[in-house]
């Protein structure tokens, strides 16, 4: 894209004045739909769905986008949905994302009683912010004053859960990657996108707030299966090979590694047993685990993965069980674009008190927004309005204004800044951005994990 003069179209003061007027019109449009946005978020919050199965959520997002007279496309990556805001003038394409899926937390007040699906990570809030941004742009007449396009994309399957179920979808040819954004990148949904933004709720931040942190851990997934030999647990245990004992020893071997992890690498290794045996009266012969190996950089993830896989295998070797370890591509570390973050911080200042801008530091958790950040400028600020611990039963929205309206207004204003004055700010950011990976290298890296030995 060609560089343009920052003052093209008039003096800087006049440009900023027009820009602020447009922002205020966008904020007014959001205020006028605040109750609708609140109802939408509450409805999604009470009807959570898990990744790649968010059919109701996807249709609700599509309906809202259609109500704004935006052309809508859906059904990609099973449940993906997007609406396009086109100014009609050439310029960069900005993606504003919201995640469709939920975690599983049976103890959450609004959990689905059958599936346990519950929005304890605040993805329903993200969707509200994305739609608030769409309301601001469509309701303010912004198209005539901006250049470029904005795609509002509801993305599936950010939560990396129910691995066996997703692997079945992969075997059936319905998906290739088991994470949502990786699958969308593979499908080319980001091929014509220049930069991407979204927000995420913070734990224990009931007031409007913004976390200045810009990095997170990445991870790879790991499934472990111990294959033993079944026998009567009391009458002839000597004739069996106890796969559960293999798992216990493997877990102990992994735990013995923890003191060797360096603090600065932010390593996290955690796992669950998804199958521990069939009958108490039988020596378990089929025991399975799912695990994550997280760290702040890809080299440390891979070095730790080698050691963890070896430790799990040692458990099987100790009792004579066969150990099968399968590595799965997970998420890349988040490497946020500083210029996008700073622009969002500036546009949050009218809605967030100075003391509620905080630096949460490096995030030990992960997000597949990290994958996007490796190939284009990306912004993933953490905002307030929720109390309780994310992924816990007590996580809940306590202030919809702080959770949805304030960050929605900040996001709309950020998009306006990017695309105003012939998209001068967006063009400037793009001219200096150097991606860590090309799409082709990124996809090869993910596919290589499937072949890991």
C-alpha angles and dihedrals in degrees: 000000000000121000115244134197111270089226097048112138096025144330120322090247093053092046092051090048092054089044093055092047090054091049092052091051089051091050090050090052090051092049090052090056097038094111092048090050091048092051091049093051093046091050093051089045091057094046105047121174132191126244120297089008099071094121098141093043092049092051092048090053090048091051092051092048090049089052086062089054092247120146108250133207123185144161098067115132083014097285108021117131135184142178123201127222107194121186091196090235125100116258145108123320116233122197120209110194138201124181119234102199138080140207126249115256114151092188094059113111094238098036118140102253093220103041102021089229110161135163095237091138095056100243090142086061091053090054090051091052092048091051092044088056090051090049091051094051098042095041097049101055088245096152092078092054102041136066125219135019138292121206118199105207128189104202127200134226108013091150108081098221143126091035097178090053091051093046087056089054088051092050089050090054094243094118135007104199120042095221121077103228093043088054092049091050089050091050091052097246090136097041093103096033117106102189137002135211140180139148131233128203120246129225117256097002105126095166128064104282144151128216112216093207115121106180138068142175122271125209148190124224124234132192119197126194124185115200115198135155125273121231139148105295095217105021101046112004088147088068093057137073109222110224091184091057087051089054093049091051092046091051090049090051091052091048089053088063095058097087089059095059113106117233093227091058093059091217117186124179118182136159148172132215106237095181124023101173139298108252132016088222093059130067103250111250101175120046124163137192138184119210143178125212108199134182141147096258136037095238091054091046091054095044091050091046091058092052095044093049089050091050093051090049090052089064091059093044091053094062100026097255124142113247123207116190119185121188118211129192110256127171134314122235114270113253103179123202107250094210093055092047093050091050090052091047091052092050091048093058095087089057105033126064115237092246090055094064102093139169110235090178124214113355112232090200124075140235130189086229079084088070091054091047091059093062106031141009108291137178125198109168120179114232139185142247098096129093129198129042117308112249088020127110091247096058108117143149109258100170119030091187091058094039101044115005101046096047090039090057091046091050093048090050090049091053090048090052091050097050102031121105092027090315092293095160095046091049091050093051092048093049092060100036118109113192119221092220139018117231090252094052091044093053092046090052092053093046091049089062089063087060096046113136 
